[in-house]
Amino acid sequence: MFDGILSQILYAISGFLFGVFACRFGTISVNRMKLLWTEKGFSASFLLAALPALLFLSAAAFIFPAWFAARTETGAFVYLATFIYYTSRNRRRK
């Protein structure tokens, strides 16, 4: 019993930390893509330069939550709640 509770607490903590990480680097990725868009417009060089940022954003939105949900719903819920909260907070600040 104690082992299960401790496991859920650790998954919640890791979901929170992964959410903060994903939000921070997601914001950096979006800002990089905006900068590339203003410099290059929609072109092949823009797509090649923005590909790593786009891959990270898709991983942050789809792969990380699926990975957490495969282990525990608590980690996935905490991750998504943290990611959405801090992303919306960063959006309001700008």
Secondary structure, DSSP 4 states (H G I P E B T S, - for coil): -HHHHHHHHHHHHHHHHHHHHHHHHHHHHHHHHHHHHHHH-SSHHHHHHHHHHHHHHHIIIIIHHHHHHHH-HHHHHHHHHHHHHHHHHHHHH-
